[in-house]
Amino acid sequence: ADLDVFADRQRIYENIKDQLGQVIGQFRDFDEGIRILETKKLGEVREHFRRTREDLVREFYYRLEDFYRVSASVEELVQQIRMGIRSLRRLAKSQAPFYIEGKNVRFGKGAGERMSTLICIGFDPKSPAFTGCLGILSDYEVTMSKVEREEATVLLIQLTKDGVGLEAAKLRQVLRELRETLASCVMRD
């Protein structure tokens, strides 16, 4: 079954759990806590996208790397999803072979504040060479998620160095190198 057509996934799991319990007896659902947390977090993320199709937000949300999706703040996930949706729209309006956006975003307050470097790369899915052109990120810790659609492939990246987001100048350098590298990949295709 295509679970994307159901609005409330938690209710589906509860029904499955009830049915299994009737067949095999009492059992422990080890994933229940994470699933409840994710459902709540998705609801909070959706609040930031009231004018965006719900299925598109859900698609980006569930395509984010599992551990990142659970551990990142709602604000960070919103920024990552917003960048991904923006890349789809910009690619659809232009003839450009790729779109790159990156930014540093601060989350939390006081001692809990942290900075995250987020990068989004959107490209024509008929250009498979792009993923091979990301070697310049090898000096960093990379959490990458991939959203594949008919019209575009979108890579959502959280980039850190020693567990910390990049300084503004370093981010500009990485974005410049990515643009140059991806442009040269386009020339090879």
Beta strands, then each sheet from edge to edge (+ up, - down):
strand 1: 98-107
strand 2: 114-123
strand 3: 141-148
strand 4: 153-160
sheet 1: 1+ 2- 4+ 3-
end
